[in-house]
Amino acid sequence: MRAEQVDITRNLLHHCYTCDDAGFCLTEEACRQCWLEHGLLGTEIGEANETQTLMQAYYE
């Protein structure tokens, strides 16, 4: 699986699974547009980002 496919799959699972409007995103492009409008592109998942920050601080 390519990195881009992994990102799309991760975003679908984390952002779309619980979204009430997920049924309106019928294409990958529509999903990307929705993520962009909601500021979800380029962000890490909450706990993963926090854990990464703590680990980097620990090893500095």
PQR file with spaces between the fields and no chain letter, atoms N, CA, C, O and H, PARSE charges and radii, in Angstrom:
ATOM       1  N    MET     1       0.848   -1.177    0.000 -0.4000 1.5000
ATOM       2  CA   MET     1       0.000    0.000    0.000 -0.0000 2.0000
ATOM       3  C    MET     1       0.895    1.242    0.000  0.5500 1.7000
ATOM       4  O    MET     1       1.856    1.321    0.766 -0.5500 1.4000
ATOM       5  N    ARG     2       0.581    2.190   -0.845 -0.4000 1.5000
ATOM       6  CA   ARG     2       1.355    3.432   -0.913 -0.0000 2.0000
ATOM       7  C    ARG     2       1.021    4.325    0.282  0.5500 1.7000
ATOM       8  O    ARG     2      -0.030    4.182    0.908 -0.5500 1.4000
ATOM       9  H    ARG     2      -0.199    2.126   -1.467  0.4000 1.0000
ATOM      10  N    ALA     3       1.924    5.235    0.580 -0.4000 1.5000
ATOM      11  CA   ALA     3       1.738    6.141    1.724 -0.0000 2.0000
ATOM      12  C    ALA     3       0.468    6.968    1.569  0.5500 1.7000
ATOM      13  O    ALA     3      -0.240    7.207    2.547 -0.5500 1.4000
ATOM      14  H    ALA     3       2.777    5.351    0.072  0.4000 1.0000
ATOM      15  N    GLU     4       0.175    7.406    0.348 -0.4000 1.5000
ATOM      16  CA   GLU     4      -1.035    8.206    0.119 -0.0000 2.0000
ATOM      17  C    GLU     4      -2.291    7.390    0.414  0.5500 1.7000
ATOM      18  O    GLU     4      -3.258    7.911    0.971 -0.5500 1.4000
ATOM      19  H    GLU     4       0.750    7.212   -0.446  0.4000 1.0000
ATOM      20  N    GLN     5      -2.274    6.114    0.041 -0.4000 1.5000
ATOM      21  CA   GLN     5      -3.421    5.242    0.321 -0.0000 2.0000
ATOM      22  C    GLN     5      -3.600    5.044    1.820  0.5500 1.7000
ATOM      23  O    GLN     5      -4.724    4.997    2.318 -0.5500 1.4000
ATOM      24  H    GLN     5      -1.489    5.691   -0.411  0.4000 1.0000
ATOM      25  N    VAL     6      -2.491    4.928    2.531 -0.4000 1.5000
ATOM      26  CA   VAL     6      -2.547    4.767    3.981 -0.0000 2.0000
ATOM      27  C    VAL     6      -3.150    6.011    4.622  0.5500 1.7000
ATOM      28  O    VAL     6      -3.974    5.907    5.531 -0.5500 1.4000
ATOM      29  H    VAL     6      -1.577    4.966    2.126  0.4000 1.0000
ATOM      30  N    ASP     7      -2.739    7.194    4.150 -0.4000 1.5000
ATOM      31  CA   ASP     7      -3.272    8.446    4.686 -0.0000 2.0000
ATOM      32  C    ASP     7      -4.771    8.561    4.443  0.5500 1.7000
ATOM      33  O    ASP     7      -5.520    8.969    5.331 -0.5500 1.4000
ATOM      34  H    ASP     7      -2.070    7.279    3.411  0.4000 1.0000
ATOM      35  N    ILE     8      -5.202    8.204    3.248 -0.4000 1.5000
ATOM      36  CA   ILE     8      -6.627    8.283    2.929 -0.0000 2.0000
ATOM      37  C    ILE     8      -7.414    7.311    3.796  0.5500 1.7000
ATOM      38  O    ILE     8      -8.458    7.665    4.344 -0.5500 1.4000
ATOM      39  H    ILE     8      -4.593    7.873    2.527  0.4000 1.0000
ATOM      40  N    THR     9      -6.915    6.093    3.920 -0.4000 1.5000
ATOM      41  CA   THR     9      -7.593    5.096    4.754 -0.0000 2.0000
ATOM      42  C    THR     9      -7.651    5.554    6.203  0.5500 1.7000
ATOM      43  O    THR     9      -8.688    5.431    6.853 -0.5500 1.4000
ATOM      44  H    THR     9      -6.067    5.805    3.476  0.4000 1.0000
ATOM      45  N    ARG    10      -6.541    6.084    6.712 -0.4000 1.5000
ATOM      46  CA   ARG    10      -6.503    6.573    8.089 -0.0000 2.0000
ATOM      47  C    ARG    10      -7.505    7.702    8.290  0.5500 1.7000
ATOM      48  O    ARG    10      -8.231    7.721    9.284 -0.5500 1.4000
ATOM      49  H    ARG    10      -5.698    6.184    6.184  0.4000 1.0000
ATOM      50  N    ASN    11      -7.545    8.640    7.352 -0.4000 1.5000
ATOM      51  CA   ASN    11      -8.489    9.759    7.450 -0.0000 2.0000
ATOM      52  C    ASN    11      -9.928    9.275    7.405  0.5500 1.7000
ATOM      53  O    ASN    11     -10.770    9.758    8.164 -0.5500 1.4000
ATOM      54  H    ASN    11      -6.955    8.624    6.545  0.4000 1.0000
ATOM      55  N    LEU    12     -10.221    8.323    6.519 -0.4000 1.5000
ATOM      56  CA   LEU    12     -11.580    7.787    6.454 -0.0000 2.0000
ATOM      57  C    LEU    12     -11.984    7.180    7.791  0.5500 1.7000
ATOM      58  O    LEU    12     -13.096    7.403    8.269 -0.5500 1.4000
ATOM      59  H    LEU    12      -9.537    7.931    5.903  0.4000 1.0000
ATOM      60  N    LEU    13     -11.092    6.422    8.387 -0.4000 1.5000
ATOM      61  CA   LEU    13     -11.407    5.768    9.661 -0.0000 2.0000
ATOM      62  C    LEU    13     -11.539    6.759   10.808  0.5500 1.7000
ATOM      63  O    LEU    13     -12.427    6.621   11.649 -0.5500 1.4000
ATOM      64  H    LEU    13     -10.188    6.241    8.000  0.4000 1.0000
ATOM      65  N    HIS    14     -10.668    7.749   10.847 -0.4000 1.5000
ATOM      66  CA   HIS    14     -10.661    8.673   11.980 -0.0000 2.0000
ATOM      67  C    HIS    14     -11.634    9.835   11.847  0.5500 1.7000
ATOM      68  O    HIS    14     -12.168   10.313   12.849 -0.5500 1.4000
ATOM      69  H    HIS    14      -9.946    7.861   10.164  0.4000 1.0000
ATOM      70  N    HIS    15     -11.869   10.292   10.632 -0.4000 1.5000
ATOM      71  CA   HIS    15     -12.692   11.481   10.457 -0.0000 2.0000
ATOM      72  C    HIS    15     -14.088   11.196    9.920  0.5500 1.7000
ATOM      73  O    HIS    15     -15.030   11.921   10.241 -0.5500 1.4000
ATOM      74  H    HIS    15     -11.436    9.905    9.818  0.4000 1.0000
ATOM      75  N    CYS    16     -14.233   10.165    9.118 -0.4000 1.5000
ATOM      76  CA   CYS    16     -15.507    9.943    8.421 -0.0000 2.0000
ATOM      77  C    CYS    16     -16.400    8.920    9.110  0.5500 1.7000
ATOM      78  O    CYS    16     -17.620    8.957    8.951 -0.5500 1.4000
ATOM      79  H    CYS    16     -13.468    9.577    8.858  0.4000 1.0000
ATOM      80  N    TYR    17     -15.817    8.024    9.860 -0.4000 1.5000
ATOM      81  CA   TYR    17     -16.592    6.938   10.460 -0.0000 2.0000
ATOM      82  C    TYR    17     -17.735    7.452   11.324  0.5500 1.7000
ATOM      83  O    TYR    17     -18.831    6.892   11.301 -0.5500 1.4000
ATOM      84  H    TYR    17     -14.826    7.994    9.990  0.4000 1.0000
ATOM      85  N    THR    18     -17.491    8.502   12.079 -0.4000 1.5000
ATOM      86  CA   THR    18     -18.524    9.037   12.976 -0.0000 2.0000
ATOM      87  C    THR    18     -19.214   10.283   12.436  0.5500 1.7000
ATOM      88  O    THR    18     -20.028   10.890   13.133 -0.5500 1.4000
ATOM      89  H    THR    18     -16.601    8.957   12.099  0.4000 1.0000
ATOM      90  N    CYS    19     -18.899   10.669   11.209 -0.4000 1.5000
ATOM      91  CA   CYS    19     -19.472   11.883   10.615 -0.0000 2.0000
ATOM      92  C    CYS    19     -20.889   11.626   10.110  0.5500 1.7000
ATOM      93  O    CYS    19     -21.133   10.663    9.383 -0.5500 1.4000
ATOM      94  H    CYS    19     -18.238   10.177   10.643  0.4000 1.0000
ATOM      95  N    ASP    20     -21.812   12.490   10.498 -0.4000 1.5000
ATOM      96  CA   ASP    20     -23.197   12.358   10.056 -0.0000 2.0000
ATOM      97  C    ASP    20     -23.356   12.630    8.566  0.5500 1.7000
ATOM      98  O    ASP    20     -24.307   12.150    7.949 -0.5500 1.4000
ATOM      99  H    ASP    20     -21.614   13.272   11.088  0.4000 1.0000
ATOM     100  N    ASP    21     -22.432   13.397    7.980 -0.4000 1.5000
ATOM     101  CA   ASP    21     -22.521   13.761    6.571 -0.0000 2.0000
ATOM     102  C    ASP    21     -21.660   12.876    5.677  0.5500 1.7000
ATOM     103  O    ASP    21     -21.482   13.192    4.500 -0.5500 1.4000
ATOM     104  H    ASP    21     -21.660   13.787    8.482  0.4000 1.0000
ATOM     105  N    ALA    22     -21.125   11.789    6.195 -0.4000 1.5000
ATOM     106  CA   ALA    22     -20.225   10.936    5.419 -0.0000 2.0000
ATOM     107  C    ALA    22     -20.888   10.401    4.151  0.5500 1.7000
ATOM     108  O    ALA    22     -20.207   10.155    3.156 -0.5500 1.4000
ATOM     109  H    ALA    22     -21.269   11.532    7.151  0.4000 1.0000
ATOM     110  N    GLY    23     -22.184   10.221    4.175 -0.4000 1.5000
ATOM     111  CA   GLY    23     -22.895    9.713    3.010 -0.0000 2.0000
ATOM     112  C    GLY    23     -22.877   10.647    1.822  0.5500 1.7000
ATOM     113  O    GLY    23     -23.152   10.223    0.700 -0.5500 1.4000
ATOM     114  H    GLY    23     -22.738   10.421    4.983  0.4000 1.0000
ATOM     115  N    PHE    24     -22.559   11.910    2.043 -0.4000 1.5000
ATOM     116  CA   PHE    24     -22.507   12.887    0.956 -0.0000 2.0000
ATOM     117  C    PHE    24     -21.165   12.870    0.231  0.5500 1.7000
ATOM     118  O    PHE    24     -21.058   13.394   -0.878 -0.5500 1.4000
ATOM     119  H    PHE    24     -22.335   12.255    2.955  0.4000 1.0000
ATOM     120  N    CYS    25     -20.161   12.287    0.829 -0.4000 1.5000
ATOM     121  CA   CYS    25     -18.835   12.207    0.214 -0.0000 2.0000
ATOM     122  C    CYS    25     -18.766   10.909   -0.595  0.5500 1.7000
ATOM     123  O    CYS    25     -18.408    9.851   -0.079 -0.5500 1.4000
ATOM     124  H    CYS    25     -20.248   11.861    1.730  0.4000 1.0000
ATOM     125  N    LEU    26     -19.113   11.022   -1.862 -0.4000 1.5000
ATOM     126  CA   LEU    26     -19.212    9.832   -2.702 -0.0000 2.0000
ATOM     127  C    LEU    26     -17.929    9.509   -3.452  0.5500 1.7000
ATOM     128  O    LEU    26     -17.781    8.409   -3.985 -0.5500 1.4000
ATOM     129  H    LEU    26     -19.403   11.882   -2.282  0.4000 1.0000
ATOM     130  N    THR    27     -17.006   10.454   -3.497 -0.4000 1.5000
ATOM     131  CA   THR    27     -15.731   10.224   -4.181 -0.0000 2.0000
ATOM     132  C    THR    27     -14.584   10.589   -3.255  0.5500 1.7000
ATOM     133  O    THR    27     -14.764   11.274   -2.248 -0.5500 1.4000
ATOM     134  H    THR    27     -17.126   11.347   -3.065  0.4000 1.0000
ATOM     135  N    GLU    28     -13.406   10.118   -3.619 -0.4000 1.5000
ATOM     136  CA   GLU    28     -12.217   10.445   -2.843 -0.0000 2.0000
ATOM     137  C    GLU    28     -11.978   11.955   -2.848  0.5500 1.7000
ATOM     138  O    GLU    28     -11.586   12.532   -1.834 -0.5500 1.4000
ATOM     139  H    GLU    28     -13.259    9.561   -4.437  0.4000 1.0000
ATOM     140  N    GLU    29     -12.215   12.584   -3.987 -0.4000 1.5000
ATOM     141  CA   GLU    29     -12.031   14.035   -4.094 -0.0000 2.0000
ATOM     142  C    GLU    29     -13.000   14.782   -3.174  0.5500 1.7000
ATOM     143  O    GLU    29     -12.625   15.783   -2.562 -0.5500 1.4000
ATOM     144  H    GLU    29     -12.533   12.115   -4.811  0.4000 1.0000
ATOM     145  N    ALA    30     -14.227   14.307   -3.077 -0.4000 1.5000
ATOM     146  CA   ALA    30     -15.207   14.932   -2.178 -0.0000 2.0000
ATOM     147  C    ALA    30     -14.754   14.791   -0.721  0.5500 1.7000
ATOM     148  O    ALA    30     -14.934   15.708    0.081 -0.5500 1.4000
ATOM     149  H    ALA    30     -14.531   13.494   -3.574  0.4000 1.0000
ATOM     150  N    CYS    31     -14.176   13.658   -0.393 -0.4000 1.5000
ATOM     151  CA   CYS    31     -13.658   13.463    0.971 -0.0000 2.0000
ATOM     152  C    CYS    31     -12.517   14.433    1.253  0.5500 1.7000
ATOM     153  O    CYS    31     -12.475   15.064    2.309 -0.5500 1.4000
ATOM     154  H    CYS    31     -14.030   12.913   -1.044  0.4000 1.0000
ATOM     155  N    ARG    32     -11.596   14.546    0.304 -0.4000 1.5000
ATOM     156  CA   ARG    32     -10.470   15.467    0.487 -0.0000 2.0000
ATOM     157  C    ARG    32     -10.953   16.905    0.655  0.5500 1.7000
ATOM     158  O    ARG    32     -10.429   17.644    1.488 -0.5500 1.4000
ATOM     159  H    ARG    32     -11.630   14.033   -0.553  0.4000 1.0000
ATOM     160  N    GLN    33     -11.948   17.303   -0.134 -0.4000 1.5000
ATOM     161  CA   GLN    33     -12.493   18.659   -0.034 -0.0000 2.0000
ATOM     162  C    GLN    33     -13.115   18.875    1.350  0.5500 1.7000
ATOM     163  O    GLN    33     -12.926   19.928    1.959 -0.5500 1.4000
ATOM     164  H    GLN    33     -12.373   16.702   -0.811  0.4000 1.0000
ATOM     165  N    CYS    34     -13.839   17.900    1.833 -0.4000 1.5000
ATOM     166  CA   CYS    34     -14.465   17.992    3.151 -0.0000 2.0000
ATOM     167  C    CYS    34     -13.400   18.113    4.239  0.5500 1.7000
ATOM     168  O    CYS    34     -13.520   18.947    5.137 -0.5500 1.4000
ATOM     169  H    CYS    34     -13.993   17.044    1.338  0.4000 1.0000
ATOM     170  N    TRP    35     -12.364   17.286    4.161 -0.4000 1.5000
ATOM     171  CA   TRP    35     -11.285   17.352    5.150 -0.0000 2.0000
ATOM     172  C    TRP    35     -10.611   18.711    5.123  0.5500 1.7000
ATOM     173  O    TRP    35     -10.275   19.267    6.168 -0.5500 1.4000
ATOM     174  H    TRP    35     -12.267   16.608    3.432  0.4000 1.0000
ATOM     175  N    LEU    36     -10.417   19.241    3.928 -0.4000 1.5000
ATOM     176  CA   LEU    36      -9.793   20.552    3.780 -0.0000 2.0000
ATOM     177  C    LEU    36     -10.669   21.643    4.396  0.5500 1.7000
ATOM     178  O    LEU    36     -10.167   22.510    5.110 -0.5500 1.4000
ATOM     179  H    LEU    36     -10.690   18.789    3.079  0.4000 1.0000
ATOM     180  N    GLU    37     -11.966   21.605    4.125 -0.4000 1.5000
ATOM     181  CA   GLU    37     -12.903   22.594    4.672 -0.0000 2.0000
ATOM     182  C    GLU    37     -12.958   22.555    6.194  0.5500 1.7000
ATOM     183  O    GLU    37     -13.168   23.583    6.838 -0.5500 1.4000
ATOM     184  H    GLU    37     -12.374   20.901    3.545  0.4000 1.0000
ATOM     185  N    HIS    38     -12.770   21.378    6.765 -0.4000 1.5000
ATOM     186  CA   HIS    38     -12.841   21.228    8.220 -0.0000 2.0000
ATOM     187  C    HIS    38     -11.471   21.278    8.893  0.5500 1.7000
ATOM     188  O    HIS    38     -11.362   21.046   10.096 -0.5500 1.4000
ATOM     189  H    HIS    38     -12.599   20.543    6.242  0.4000 1.0000
ATOM     190  N    GLY    39     -10.426   21.581    8.120 -0.4000 1.5000
ATOM     191  CA   GLY    39      -9.080   21.712    8.683 -0.0000 2.0000
ATOM     192  C    GLY    39      -8.485   20.408    9.159  0.5500 1.7000
ATOM     193  O    GLY    39      -7.696   20.399   10.103 -0.5500 1.4000
ATOM     194  H    GLY    39     -10.515   21.770    7.142  0.4000 1.0000
ATOM     195  N    LEU    40      -8.850   19.292    8.519 -0.4000 1.5000
ATOM     196  CA   LEU    40      -8.384   17.989    8.976 -0.0000 2.0000
ATOM     197  C    LEU    40      -7.184   17.463    8.206  0.5500 1.7000
ATOM     198  O    LEU    40      -6.554   16.502    8.646 -0.5500 1.4000
ATOM     199  H    LEU    40      -9.491   19.299    7.752  0.4000 1.0000
ATOM     200  N    LEU    41      -6.854   18.056    7.088 -0.4000 1.5000
ATOM     201  CA   LEU    41      -5.693   17.594    6.331 -0.0000 2.0000
ATOM     202  C    LEU    41      -4.419   18.112    6.969  0.5500 1.7000
ATOM     203  O    LEU    41      -4.346   19.257    7.417 -0.5500 1.4000
ATOM     204  H    LEU    41      -7.366   18.837    6.731  0.4000 1.0000
ATOM     205  N    GLY    42      -3.422   17.251    7.001 -0.4000 1.5000
ATOM     206  CA   GLY    42      -2.128   17.648    7.534 -0.0000 2.0000
ATOM     207  C    GLY    42      -2.055   17.643    9.048  0.5500 1.7000
ATOM     208  O    GLY    42      -1.094   18.152    9.625 -0.5500 1.4000
ATOM     209  H    GLY    42      -3.481   16.321    6.637  0.4000 1.0000
ATOM     210  N    THR    43      -3.067   17.071    9.702 -0.4000 1.5000
ATOM     211  CA   THR    43      -3.039   16.992   11.154 -0.0000 2.0000
ATOM     212  C    THR    43      -2.853   15.557   11.587  0.5500 1.7000
ATOM     213  O    THR    43      -3.309   14.631   10.917 -0.5500 1.4000
ATOM     214  H    THR    43      -3.848   16.658    9.234  0.4000 1.0000
ATOM     215  N    GLU    44      -2.197   15.381   12.682 -0.4000 1.5000
ATOM     216  CA   GLU    44      -2.019   14.055   13.256 -0.0000 2.0000
ATOM     217  C    GLU    44      -3.227   13.725   14.110  0.5500 1.7000
ATOM     218  O    GLU    44      -3.984   14.610   14.509 -0.5500 1.4000
ATOM     219  H    GLU    44      -1.826   16.134   13.226  0.4000 1.0000
ATOM     220  N    ILE    45      -3.398   12.456   14.382 -0.4000 1.5000
ATOM     221  CA   ILE    45      -4.466   12.017   15.264 -0.0000 2.0000
ATOM     222  C    ILE    45      -4.070   12.411   16.693  0.5500 1.7000
ATOM     223  O    ILE    45      -2.913   12.239   17.076 -0.5500 1.4000
ATOM     224  H    ILE    45      -2.784   11.737   14.058  0.4000 1.0000
ATOM     225  N    GLY    46      -5.000   12.927   17.472 -0.4000 1.5000
ATOM     226  CA   GLY    46      -4.772   13.496   18.792 -0.0000 2.0000
ATOM     227  C    GLY    46      -3.748   12.810   19.673  0.5500 1.7000
ATOM     228  O    GLY    46      -2.699   13.390   19.953 -0.5500 1.4000
ATOM     229  H    GLY    46      -5.940   13.066   17.160  0.4000 1.0000
ATOM     230  N    GLU    47      -4.018   11.602   20.117 -0.4000 1.5000
ATOM     231  CA   GLU    47      -3.113   10.943   21.050 -0.0000 2.0000
ATOM     232  C    GLU    47      -1.775   10.628   20.413  0.5500 1.7000
ATOM     233  O    GLU    47      -0.740   10.731   21.072 -0.5500 1.4000
ATOM     234  H    GLU    47      -4.871   11.132   19.890  0.4000 1.0000
ATOM     235  N    ALA    48      -1.774   10.249   19.156 -0.4000 1.5000
ATOM     236  CA   ALA    48      -0.514    9.930   18.486 -0.0000 2.0000
ATOM     237  C    ALA    48       0.386   11.150   18.465  0.5500 1.7000
ATOM     238  O    ALA    48       1.590   11.031   18.696 -0.5500 1.4000
ATOM     239  H    ALA    48      -2.615   10.165   18.621  0.4000 1.0000
ATOM     240  N    ASN    49      -0.174   12.324   18.192 -0.4000 1.5000
ATOM     241  CA   ASN    49       0.598   13.556   18.155 -0.0000 2.0000
ATOM     242  C    ASN    49       1.124   13.889   19.548  0.5500 1.7000
ATOM     243  O    ASN    49       2.282   14.282   19.692 -0.5500 1.4000
ATOM     244  H    ASN    49      -1.152   12.421   18.005  0.4000 1.0000
ATOM     245  N    GLU    50       0.303   13.739   20.556 -0.4000 1.5000
ATOM     246  CA   GLU    50       0.723   14.016   21.928 -0.0000 2.0000
ATOM     247  C    GLU    50       1.834   13.062   22.351  0.5500 1.7000
ATOM     248  O    GLU    50       2.819   13.480   22.959 -0.5500 1.4000
ATOM     249  H    GLU    50      -0.637   13.419   20.439  0.4000 1.0000
ATOM     250  N    THR    51       1.677   11.799   22.033 -0.4000 1.5000
ATOM     251  CA   THR    51       2.691   10.802   22.369 -0.0000 2.0000
ATOM     252  C    THR    51       3.991   11.104   21.656  0.5500 1.7000
ATOM     253  O    THR    51       5.063   11.013   22.256 -0.5500 1.4000
ATOM     254  H    THR    51       0.877   11.459   21.540  0.4000 1.0000
ATOM     255  N    GLN    52       3.914   11.460   20.391 -0.4000 1.5000
ATOM     256  CA   GLN    52       5.114   11.793   19.630 -0.0000 2.0000
ATOM     257  C    GLN    52       5.827   12.985   20.249  0.5500 1.7000
ATOM     258  O    GLN    52       7.052   12.979   20.372 -0.5500 1.4000
ATOM     259  H    GLN    52       3.044   11.534   19.904  0.4000 1.0000
ATOM     260  N    THR    53       5.083   13.998   20.635 -0.4000 1.5000
ATOM     261  CA   THR    53       5.665   15.187   21.256 -0.0000 2.0000
ATOM     262  C    THR    53       6.355   14.828   22.570  0.5500 1.7000
ATOM     263  O    THR    53       7.464   15.293   22.833 -0.5500 1.4000
ATOM     264  H    THR    53       4.088   14.003   20.534  0.4000 1.0000
ATOM     265  N    LEU    54       5.713   14.012   23.390 -0.4000 1.5000
ATOM     266  CA   LEU    54       6.317   13.596   24.666 -0.0000 2.0000
ATOM     267  C    LEU    54       7.588   12.783   24.452  0.5500 1.7000
ATOM     268  O    LEU    54       8.575   12.959   25.166 -0.5500 1.4000
ATOM     269  H    LEU    54       4.812   13.634   23.176  0.4000 1.0000
ATOM     270  N    MET    55       7.554   11.892   23.465 -0.4000 1.5000
ATOM     271  CA   MET    55       8.739   11.064   23.202 -0.0000 2.0000
ATOM     272  C    MET    55       9.893   11.921   22.693  0.5500 1.7000
ATOM     273  O    MET    55      11.041   11.696   23.077 -0.5500 1.4000
ATOM     274  H    MET    55       6.752   11.749   22.885  0.4000 1.0000
ATOM     275  N    GLN    56       9.608   12.894   21.840 -0.4000 1.5000
ATOM     276  CA   GLN    56      10.661   13.773   21.353 -0.0000 2.0000
ATOM     277  C    GLN    56      11.244   14.597   22.485  0.5500 1.7000
ATOM     278  O    GLN    56      12.456   14.806   22.530 -0.5500 1.4000
ATOM     279  H    GLN    56       8.675   13.076   21.529  0.4000 1.0000
ATOM     280  N    ALA    57      10.414   15.070   23.395 -0.4000 1.5000
ATOM     281  CA   ALA    57      10.907   15.835   24.534 -0.0000 2.0000
ATOM     282  C    ALA    57      11.776   14.980   25.442  0.5500 1.7000
ATOM     283  O    ALA    57      12.774   15.455   25.984 -0.5500 1.4000
ATOM     284  H    ALA    57       9.429   14.901   23.359  0.4000 1.0000
ATOM     285  N    TYR    58      11.401   13.733   25.606 -0.4000 1.5000
ATOM     286  CA   TYR    58      12.147   12.816   26.461 -0.0000 2.0000
ATOM     287  C    TYR    58      13.536   12.535   25.917  0.5500 1.7000
ATOM     288  O    TYR    58      14.503   12.468   26.676 -0.5500 1.4000
ATOM     289  H    TYR    58      10.590   13.347   25.166  0.4000 1.0000
ATOM     290  N    TYR    59      13.639   12.370   24.610 -0.4000 1.5000
ATOM     291  CA   TYR    59      14.909   11.998   24.003 -0.0000 2.0000
ATOM     292  C    TYR    59      15.768   13.169   23.595  0.5500 1.7000
ATOM     293  O    TYR    59      16.847   12.962   23.040 -0.5500 1.4000
ATOM     294  H    TYR    59      12.854   12.424   23.993  0.4000 1.0000
ATOM     295  N    GLU    60      15.340   14.393   23.846 -0.4000 1.5000
ATOM     296  CA   GLU    60      16.170   15.559   23.509 -0.0000 2.0000
ATOM     297  C    GLU    60      17.215   15.796   24.562  0.5500 1.7000
ATOM     298  O    GLU    60      18.005   16.733   24.448 -0.5500 1.4000
ATOM     299  H    GLU    60      14.463   14.562   24.297  0.4000 1.0000
